[in-house]
Amino acid sequence: MSDVDSAMATPDGDGDQDSELTLDPRVQESIGRSLKAHYDDIVNAPVPDKFLVLLAQLEATENRAAGASTDELN
């Protein structure tokens, strides 16, 4: 039996092709740790300067629009 075959097992272990396959809990834990590490890397990555510039432009535009609508009310 290969490593892949041993990681994938049917719930009742009889090898029936119609049964749903499940991953070995150790494999699930390994995948979960790996995904969490990748997610943490992405979350902690710095925001690119280009995005910061775009966000500043958007905020300035929104502030101007909010100022204009406030002036119209007076």
Secondary structure as the mmCIF struct_conf table of DSSP 4:
data_model
#
loop_
_struct_conf.conf_type_id
_struct_conf.id
_struct_conf.beg_label_comp_id
_struct_conf.beg_label_asym_id
_struct_conf.beg_label_seq_id
_struct_conf.end_label_comp_id
_struct_conf.end_label_asym_id
_struct_conf.end_label_seq_id
HELX_RH_AL_P HELX_RH_AL_P1 ASP A 3 ALA A 7
STRN STRN1 MET A 8 ALA A 9
TURN_TY1_P TURN_TY1_P1 PRO A 11 ASP A 12
BEND BEND1 GLY A 13 ASP A 14
TURN_TY1_P TURN_TY1_P2 GLN A 17 ASP A 18
BEND BEND2 SER A 19 SER A 19
HELX_LH_PP_P HELX_LH_PP_P1 GLU A 20 LEU A 21
STRN STRN2 THR A 22 LEU A 23
HELX_RH_AL_P HELX_RH_AL_P2 PRO A 25 ASN A 44
BEND BEND3 ALA A 45 ALA A 45
HELX_LH_PP_P HELX_LH_PP_P2 PRO A 46 PRO A 48
HELX_RH_AL_P HELX_RH_AL_P3 ASP A 49 LEU A 73
#
